[in-house]
């Protein structure tokens, strides 16, 4: 049986540059002249780095500069040789010491220049390069590779969103002013193509009222729900993966849109979970027109609607926004004291109670029918039904041990004070 001591493997925590240097000396790749040149260049590099990030006259700054220089060279050698010590030693032999340090610095500068967020509204708000370079010059190669992968994915999403938007004559300035997420733009492009392929040819990105009108017309036709999506014609090959990654999410949303089980206006409410996944343009004039139509319909109603009860007025205390109402309805369904605002603690307790005893959505629906103003009852019932459909699985999930997902959902959909 293997002994305990022989089963243990020592972890070599030395920087990769040091390992490559030792390997080069041991295997005759680096001779005395090359080592002398490195010893001459190293102090110069330390002073340059210390001067760039602070002062070359302070000992702590010089010591930190030494660490930065070693790490920058290690990053460059790891990235360009795939961790091969022999190749790294040859790189040190055939190139100047300072060029390897500059290579690591250039790698990080390219990383920092990549988009950090897929939200177009964040464009131009990146932190200054020097502080970021100071932080990244001390990070590991694994950190660098992880961040490079993350930012590369974001850059592809942004490029795909810009290409899709351009097919509808929507420019980047409009995306930036609206604070659109690249992923939401991509999903909307796919969704629009699935529902109305002619829209791309017409060059019209959907506004919220126009999209509602389109889906309403499609619901009346009772067309079959698509079971597959095609990538937009002409989409450049390098962007295929970035767009295809969202096909399954769009396909999952299509039944909710085309089947009339959920009222469309509730599904498309501005602060709802569905709208958060898509980017629809604002059209104030169309929204005002829709409001006038709904008011005209109320005036034509022969029977005046039921006013809000005293219980409703007292319980809501004038807080009739969607977040407050959903908070109230959820409290009713969970069997906890009725509130329109929760603290983090009471929100967590609500989730725990719901997971222990279950939710009873019918209690909230009954409360709406008994106490809500008649003119809004159907909207509130639809709002609550849509929330339950989207949120119940997350709120009651046994896998969310720390309540992270449930509390994040409540912060987004309900009123939760920090």
C-alpha positions as CSV (number, residue, x, y, z in Angstrom):
1,X,0.0,0.0,0.0
2,X,1.3,3.5,-0.8
3,X,2.6,5.2,2.3
4,X,1.0,8.4,3.5
5,X,4.2,10.4,2.9
6,X,4.7,9.1,-0.7
7,X,1.1,9.9,-1.5
8,X,1.6,13.5,-0.7
9,X,2.6,15.8,-3.5
10,X,4.4,19.1,-2.7
11,X,2.8,22.2,-4.2
12,X,5.3,24.4,-6.0
13,X,4.1,27.9,-5.2
14,X,7.0,29.7,-7.0
15,X,6.1,32.2,-9.7
16,X,6.2,30.6,-13.2
17,X,9.0,33.0,-14.2
18,X,11.1,31.7,-11.4
19,X,10.4,28.1,-12.4
20,X,11.3,28.9,-16.0
21,X,14.5,30.6,-14.9
22,X,15.6,27.6,-12.8
23,X,14.6,25.2,-15.5
24,X,16.6,27.2,-18.1
25,X,19.7,27.1,-15.9
26,X,19.5,23.4,-15.0
27,X,19.0,22.4,-18.7
28,X,21.6,24.7,-20.2
29,X,19.2,26.9,-22.0
30,X,20.2,30.1,-20.1
31,X,23.9,30.7,-19.8
32,X,25.9,33.1,-17.6
33,X,25.8,36.0,-20.1
34,X,22.0,35.7,-20.4
35,X,21.6,35.7,-16.6
36,X,23.9,38.7,-16.3
37,X,21.7,40.6,-18.8
38,X,18.6,39.7,-16.8
39,X,20.2,40.9,-13.6
40,X,21.0,44.2,-15.4
41,X,17.6,44.7,-16.8
42,X,15.6,43.7,-13.7
43,X,16.3,46.8,-11.6
44,X,15.5,49.0,-14.6
45,X,12.2,47.3,-15.0
46,X,11.4,47.6,-11.3
47,X,12.1,51.4,-11.3
48,X,9.9,51.8,-14.5
49,X,7.0,50.0,-12.9
50,X,7.3,51.7,-9.6
51,X,7.4,55.1,-11.4
52,X,4.3,54.2,-13.4
53,X,2.2,53.2,-10.5
54,X,3.5,55.5,-7.8
55,X,7.0,56.5,-6.9
56,X,10.4,54.9,-7.6
57,X,11.9,56.5,-4.4
58,X,9.9,54.5,-1.8
59,X,11.1,51.1,-0.8
60,X,7.6,49.6,-0.4
61,X,6.8,50.8,-3.9
62,X,9.9,49.2,-5.3
63,X,9.2,45.9,-3.5
64,X,5.6,45.9,-4.9
65,X,7.1,46.8,-8.4
66,X,9.3,43.7,-8.1
67,X,6.2,41.5,-7.4
68,X,4.3,43.2,-10.3
69,X,7.2,42.6,-12.7
70,X,7.6,38.9,-11.8
71,X,3.9,38.4,-12.1
72,X,3.7,40.2,-15.5
73,X,6.5,38.1,-16.9
74,X,4.8,34.9,-15.5
75,X,1.5,35.9,-17.1
76,X,3.1,36.4,-20.4
77,X,5.1,33.2,-20.4
78,X,2.2,31.1,-19.2
79,X,-0.1,32.5,-21.9
80,X,2.4,32.3,-24.8
81,X,4.0,28.9,-23.9
82,X,0.9,27.1,-22.5
83,X,2.8,26.5,-19.3
84,X,5.8,24.7,-21.0
85,X,8.9,25.4,-18.9
86,X,11.3,24.6,-21.7
87,X,9.5,26.9,-24.2
88,X,9.4,29.6,-21.4
89,X,13.1,29.3,-20.8
90,X,13.8,29.7,-24.6
91,X,11.6,32.8,-24.6
92,X,13.7,34.3,-21.8
93,X,16.9,33.4,-23.8
94,X,15.8,34.8,-27.1
95,X,14.1,38.0,-26.0
96,X,15.0,40.8,-23.7
97,X,13.8,40.6,-20.1
98,X,11.9,43.8,-20.3
99,X,10.1,42.7,-23.4
100,X,8.5,39.8,-21.5
101,X,7.4,42.2,-18.8
102,X,5.9,44.6,-21.4
103,X,4.2,41.6,-23.0
104,X,2.4,40.8,-19.8
105,X,1.4,44.5,-19.4
106,X,0.1,44.6,-23.0
107,X,-2.0,41.5,-22.3
108,X,-3.7,43.1,-19.3
109,X,-4.2,46.4,-21.2
110,X,-6.1,44.5,-24.0
111,X,-8.1,42.7,-21.3
112,X,-9.0,46.0,-19.6
113,X,-10.0,47.5,-22.9
114,X,-12.6,44.8,-23.5
115,X,-16.2,45.5,-22.4
116,X,-16.9,44.7,-18.7
117,X,-20.7,44.8,-19.0
118,X,-23.1,43.9,-21.7
119,X,-25.3,46.9,-20.8
120,X,-25.0,49.5,-23.5
121,X,-25.7,52.2,-20.9
122,X,-22.5,51.4,-19.2
123,X,-20.4,52.2,-22.3
124,X,-17.7,54.8,-21.6
125,X,-18.0,54.4,-17.8
126,X,-15.1,52.0,-17.3
127,X,-12.6,52.8,-14.6
128,X,-9.3,54.5,-15.4
129,X,-6.8,52.1,-16.9
130,X,-3.9,52.7,-14.4
131,X,-5.8,51.6,-11.2
132,X,-7.2,48.5,-13.1
133,X,-3.7,47.7,-14.4
134,X,-2.3,48.0,-10.9
135,X,-4.8,45.5,-9.6
136,X,-4.5,43.1,-12.4
137,X,-0.7,43.1,-12.5
138,X,-0.8,41.2,-9.2
139,X,-3.6,38.7,-10.2
140,X,-3.0,35.1,-11.2
141,X,-3.0,33.6,-14.7
142,X,-6.1,31.6,-13.8
143,X,-7.8,34.9,-12.9
144,X,-6.7,36.4,-16.1
145,X,-8.0,33.5,-18.2
146,X,-11.4,33.5,-16.4
147,X,-11.8,37.3,-16.9
148,X,-10.7,37.0,-20.5
149,X,-13.4,34.3,-21.1
150,X,-16.0,36.4,-19.4
151,X,-15.2,39.6,-21.3
152,X,-14.9,37.8,-24.6
153,X,-18.4,36.4,-24.2
154,X,-19.7,39.9,-23.4
155,X,-17.9,41.3,-26.4
156,X,-19.5,38.7,-28.6
157,X,-23.0,39.5,-27.2
158,X,-22.5,43.2,-27.8
159,X,-21.3,42.6,-31.4
160,X,-24.3,40.3,-32.0
161,X,-26.7,42.9,-30.5
162,X,-25.2,45.7,-32.6
163,X,-25.6,43.6,-35.8
164,X,-29.2,42.7,-35.0
165,X,-30.1,46.3,-34.1
166,X,-28.5,47.5,-37.4
167,X,-30.9,45.2,-39.4
168,X,-33.7,47.3,-37.9
169,X,-32.0,50.7,-38.4
170,X,-31.5,50.9,-34.7
171,X,-28.1,52.5,-33.9
172,X,-25.8,52.0,-30.9
173,X,-26.5,55.5,-29.6
174,X,-30.2,54.6,-29.1
175,X,-29.2,51.4,-27.3
176,X,-26.9,53.4,-25.0
177,X,-29.5,56.0,-24.2
178,X,-32.0,53.3,-23.4
179,X,-29.5,51.4,-21.2
180,X,-30.3,48.2,-23.1
181,X,-28.6,44.9,-22.3
182,X,-27.0,43.2,-25.2
183,X,-28.5,39.8,-24.3
184,X,-32.0,41.4,-24.2
185,X,-31.4,42.9,-27.7
186,X,-30.4,39.5,-29.1
187,X,-33.4,37.8,-27.6
188,X,-35.8,40.5,-28.9
189,X,-34.2,40.1,-32.4
190,X,-34.8,36.4,-32.3
191,X,-38.3,36.8,-31.0
192,X,-39.3,39.4,-33.6
193,X,-38.0,37.2,-36.4
194,X,-40.0,34.3,-35.1
195,X,-43.2,36.3,-34.7
196,X,-42.9,38.7,-37.7
197,X,-40.1,38.0,-40.2
198,X,-41.3,40.9,-42.3
199,X,-40.3,43.3,-39.5
200,X,-36.7,42.9,-40.3
201,X,-37.3,43.8,-44.0
202,X,-39.4,46.8,-42.9
203,X,-36.6,48.0,-40.6
204,X,-38.7,48.5,-37.5
205,X,-37.6,47.6,-34.0
206,X,-40.7,46.9,-31.9
207,X,-42.0,49.4,-29.4
208,X,-43.9,48.0,-26.4
209,X,-47.4,49.0,-27.8
210,X,-46.6,47.8,-31.3
211,X,-45.3,44.5,-29.9
212,X,-48.5,44.1,-27.8
213,X,-50.6,44.8,-30.9
214,X,-48.7,42.2,-32.9
215,X,-49.0,39.5,-30.3
216,X,-52.7,40.2,-29.8
217,X,-53.3,39.7,-33.5
218,X,-51.3,36.5,-33.5
219,X,-53.2,35.1,-30.5
220,X,-56.5,35.7,-32.4
221,X,-55.2,33.6,-35.4
222,X,-54.3,30.8,-32.9
223,X,-51.2,29.9,-34.9
224,X,-49.1,26.9,-33.7
225,X,-46.2,27.8,-31.4
226,X,-42.8,27.5,-33.2
227,X,-40.7,24.6,-32.0
228,X,-37.5,25.8,-33.5
229,X,-35.8,29.1,-34.3
230,X,-33.6,29.9,-37.2
231,X,-30.6,32.3,-36.9
232,X,-31.2,35.6,-38.7
233,X,-30.2,35.5,-42.4
234,X,-26.9,37.0,-43.1
235,X,-25.7,36.7,-39.5
236,X,-21.8,36.7,-39.6
237,X,-20.4,33.2,-38.7
238,X,-18.4,34.5,-35.7
239,X,-21.6,35.7,-34.1
240,X,-23.6,32.4,-34.5
241,X,-22.7,31.0,-31.1
242,X,-23.5,34.3,-29.3
243,X,-27.0,34.4,-30.9
244,X,-27.7,30.6,-30.8
245,X,-27.1,30.7,-27.0
246,X,-30.4,32.5,-26.5
247,X,-32.6,30.4,-28.8
248,X,-33.8,28.0,-26.0
249,X,-34.8,30.9,-23.7
250,X,-36.8,32.5,-26.5
251,X,-38.5,29.2,-27.4
252,X,-39.5,28.8,-23.8
253,X,-41.1,32.2,-23.8
254,X,-43.1,31.8,-27.0
255,X,-45.9,29.7,-25.5
256,X,-46.5,32.3,-22.8
257,X,-46.8,34.9,-25.5
258,X,-49.0,33.1,-28.0
259,X,-51.3,31.1,-25.7
260,X,-53.9,33.3,-24.0
261,X,-53.6,31.7,-20.5
262,X,-51.8,34.9,-19.3
263,X,-53.2,38.3,-20.0
264,X,-50.8,40.0,-22.4
265,X,-50.7,43.4,-20.7
266,X,-49.7,41.6,-17.4
267,X,-47.0,39.6,-19.2
268,X,-45.6,42.8,-20.8
269,X,-45.7,45.0,-17.7
270,X,-42.7,47.3,-17.6
271,X,-41.1,46.0,-14.4
272,X,-42.0,42.3,-14.9
273,X,-39.7,39.4,-15.3
274,X,-40.6,38.9,-19.0
275,X,-39.9,42.5,-20.0
276,X,-36.6,42.3,-18.2
277,X,-35.4,39.6,-20.7
278,X,-36.3,41.7,-23.8
279,X,-35.7,45.2,-25.1
280,X,-38.7,47.1,-26.5
281,X,-38.6,50.7,-27.5
282,X,-40.7,53.3,-25.6
283,X,-43.4,55.0,-27.6
284,X,-45.1,57.6,-25.3
285,X,-47.7,58.6,-27.9
286,X,-48.9,55.0,-28.5
287,X,-49.1,54.5,-24.8
288,X,-51.2,57.6,-24.3
289,X,-53.5,56.4,-27.1
290,X,-53.9,53.0,-25.4
291,X,-54.8,54.7,-22.2
292,X,-57.5,56.8,-23.9
293,X,-59.0,53.6,-25.4
294,X,-59.1,51.9,-22.0
295,X,-60.8,55.0,-20.5
296,X,-63.3,55.1,-23.3
297,X,-64.1,51.5,-22.6
298,X,-64.8,52.3,-18.9
299,X,-67.1,55.2,-19.8
300,X,-69.1,52.8,-22.1
301,X,-69.6,50.4,-19.2
302,X,-73.2,50.5,-18.1
303,X,-72.6,49.6,-14.5
304,X,-70.2,51.7,-12.4
305,X,-67.3,49.8,-11.0
306,X,-67.0,48.8,-7.3
307,X,-64.9,51.3,-5.3
308,X,-62.0,50.1,-3.1
309,X,-63.1,48.8,0.3
310,X,-61.9,50.4,3.6
311,X,-59.8,47.3,4.2
312,X,-58.0,47.8,0.9
313,X,-57.4,51.5,1.5
314,X,-56.1,50.8,5.0
315,X,-53.9,47.9,4.0
316,X,-52.3,49.6,1.0
317,X,-52.1,53.0,2.5
318,X,-52.1,54.5,-0.9
319,X,-49.2,52.3,-2.1
320,X,-50.8,50.9,-5.3
321,X,-47.6,50.4,-7.4
322,X,-47.0,46.9,-8.7
323,X,-44.1,46.2,-6.3
324,X,-46.2,47.2,-3.3
325,X,-49.2,45.2,-4.4
326,X,-47.2,42.0,-5.2
327,X,-45.6,42.3,-1.7
328,X,-49.1,42.5,-0.2
329,X,-50.5,39.6,-2.2
330,X,-47.5,37.4,-1.4
331,X,-47.9,38.1,2.3
332,X,-51.5,37.0,2.0
333,X,-50.6,33.8,0.2
334,X,-47.9,33.0,2.7
335,X,-50.1,33.6,5.7
336,X,-47.9,36.3,7.2
337,X,-48.9,39.8,8.4
338,X,-50.1,42.0,5.5
339,X,-47.4,44.5,4.4
340,X,-46.5,46.5,1.3
341,X,-42.8,46.7,2.3
342,X,-40.6,44.0,3.7
343,X,-37.2,44.2,5.4
344,X,-34.5,41.7,4.4
345,X,-35.3,39.8,7.6
346,X,-39.0,39.6,7.1
347,X,-38.6,38.7,3.4
348,X,-36.3,35.8,4.5
349,X,-38.8,34.7,7.1
350,X,-41.6,34.8,4.5
351,X,-39.7,32.5,2.2
352,X,-38.9,30.1,5.0
353,X,-42.6,29.9,6.1
354,X,-43.7,29.4,2.5
355,X,-41.3,26.5,2.1
356,X,-42.5,25.0,5.3
357,X,-46.3,25.5,4.9
358,X,-46.6,26.2,1.2
359,X,-48.3,29.1,-0.7
360,X,-52.0,29.6,-1.1
361,X,-52.4,32.0,-4.1
362,X,-56.1,31.8,-3.9
363,X,-56.1,33.7,-0.6
364,X,-54.6,36.7,-2.4
365,X,-57.0,36.4,-5.4
366,X,-60.0,36.3,-3.0
367,X,-58.7,39.4,-1.2
368,X,-58.5,41.2,-4.6
369,X,-62.0,40.3,-5.6
370,X,-63.4,41.3,-2.2
371,X,-61.6,44.6,-1.6
372,X,-59.7,45.9,-4.7
373,X,-61.3,48.7,-6.7
374,X,-63.5,47.1,-9.4
375,X,-61.9,49.0,-12.3
376,X,-58.5,47.3,-11.5
377,X,-59.5,43.9,-10.2
378,X,-58.9,42.0,-13.5
379,X,-55.5,43.7,-13.9
380,X,-54.5,42.9,-10.3
381,X,-55.6,39.3,-10.6
382,X,-53.7,38.9,-13.9
383,X,-50.6,40.6,-12.2
384,X,-50.8,38.2,-9.3
385,X,-51.3,35.1,-11.5
386,X,-48.3,36.0,-13.7
387,X,-46.1,36.5,-10.7
388,X,-47.1,33.2,-9.2
389,X,-46.4,31.4,-12.5
390,X,-43.0,32.9,-12.8
391,X,-41.9,33.0,-9.1
392,X,-43.5,30.0,-7.3
393,X,-40.8,27.5,-8.3
394,X,-38.0,29.8,-7.2
395,X,-39.6,30.7,-3.9
396,X,-40.3,27.1,-2.9
397,X,-37.1,25.6,-4.3
398,X,-35.4,23.1,-1.9
399,X,-32.1,23.7,-3.8
400,X,-31.8,27.4,-2.9
401,X,-30.4,26.6,0.6
402,X,-29.1,30.1,1.3
403,X,-32.3,31.8,-0.1
404,X,-30.1,33.7,-2.6
405,X,-32.3,33.2,-5.6
406,X,-35.6,33.7,-3.7
407,X,-34.4,37.0,-2.1
408,X,-33.0,38.2,-5.4
409,X,-36.5,37.6,-6.9
410,X,-38.2,39.4,-4.1
411,X,-35.9,42.4,-4.4
412,X,-36.7,42.6,-8.1
413,X,-40.4,42.0,-8.0
414,X,-41.5,43.2,-4.6
415,X,-40.7,45.9,-2.1
416,X,-37.7,44.8,0.0
417,X,-35.8,47.5,2.0
418,X,-32.1,47.0,2.4
